[in-house]
Amino acid sequence: MISLTNYLVVSAILFCIGLYIVLVKRNAIQILIGIEMMLNAAILNLVAFGKFDRHNNGGQMFALFAIVLAAATTAVALAIVLNVYRRYKTIDPDKVDQLKD
């Protein structure tokens, strides 16, 4: 049987990989992928704690809400990235230096 510690270690590794991607990458899409990985690590924690608490399903409910929220924010972020690309012809966040015309 897998213990809670194993879930937490996998979640911590996933979060660290996502943080590394956010800090190192220069592509807006890759940064969004890193943020999604960090969010998935948090969701994994919620599900793991919910699994080991037999009398409460709050972890799974919060995880479901977080998944729906992540899908909505990803759609909005992708729309913003596409509009930035249309305007500046790049998705490098360092090269986008002005937000007004």
Helices and strands as residue ranges (DSSP letters): H 4-24, H 28-52, H 58-88
